[in-house]
Each structure stands twice: as structure tokens, then as C-alpha cells.
Amino acid sequence: MVLFKDKTGISVQDAFKPVPVLDDDGQAVKDDKGRPVRRTDLDPLSLVTLVWLIGRKNDPDFTFEAALDVPAVELEVSLPEADPKE
């Protein structure tokens, strides 16, 4: 998505890329099966940009400024479950 990268400076893939959870010593936290625990930290600008792009799909006149006015409590953000094979 070119528009996403234009607004955020990063690709959609990078915005939602899971990163390892680290403990206080900087070591990767592992789950019960020894796999690294990962999380996705969503930058607010990335979230607003997604709201804007989705809003434009339904209303081509929806502006980025209007996306900034959407209260975060109105958003339902869900990420796919982690693949247990990873």
C-alpha cells in the first residue's frame, strides 16, 4: 500500500511485524513449548492511517484529519492468532 507508506514511512508488513518479548536481561521470553513469545506494538500513526484508508474505502472524501478524530474506543483491532508451527 503506497498510501500507507507515504503517511507512516514504513510498510504495512513492518507496522504489524511481531517482535520478540524480552525479559529484564534482554533475553527472549519463551512459551511452555520453548518458542519465542512475540507481540505486535501498533504505532498510533499506523492505526490512524489504517482508519483513514478503510474510511476512504467506504467514503472517498474521508480525510486523514477525520481519521484523527475517530475515538480509539470505537475501534476494534484484532490480530490473527500466532501460527503454532512458528
N, C-alpha and C positions, 0 to 999 in steps of 0.2 A: 504494500500500500504506500504509494508515493506520498499522499497527503499526510499520512501518519508520520512518516519520517521527516517531512517538511516541518511539521509542528513540533515534534519532540526531539529530533536529532538522532533517533535510534529506530531500528526496525521493530515491527510488531513482535517478531520472534525474540529479539533481545529484551523487549519490555516484559515479556511473560516467561522468560527463561528461568527455570528453577535454579536456585543457588544452594549450596550445602549449608546446613545449620552447623555452626561451630560452637564448641564449648569454651569455657573461660581460658583454656590453654591454647586455643586456636586449632584444636583437633576436630575433625568431622564427627558429628554425633551419629551413632548407628542405631538402627531399629533392632527389634528382637531377633531378626534373621541376619544381622550383620551388614545390612545395606545402609548406605548413607541416607540420612534424613535430609530432605530438601524442602525449600519453601519458595514462594514467589512473592517478592516485595513489589507491590504495584506503586509506581510513582504517580502522584496526583495529576501531573500534566498528561501522563499516558491515559489515565482514566477519563479525564475531561475530553481528551482528543477522541477517545472511543465513543463517548456520549455524543460528541459533535458529529462524527461520521455516521453513527447509527441514526441520529436525529435527521441528518441530511437524506438518508435513505427514504424516510417517510415524508419529509418536507424539505425540498431542495433549497428553500430560503432560510432554513435553520442555521443560525450563525454560531461561530465559536464563542462569542460573548454570551449568547443564550445558553450554551452548554455550561459555561462557568456559573450560571445562575441556578442550575439544577442541584437541589439539595442532595448531598451524599446519602442521606437516609432513604431517599426514594430509589436508590439503585440496588439492584440485586446482582451481585457479582458472584459467579461460581466458576471454579476451575475444574477441569476434568480430573478424575481420580488418577493418582500416580499408577503407572503400569507396574504391577508386582514383579514383572520379569526384569525390570531395570535395577 
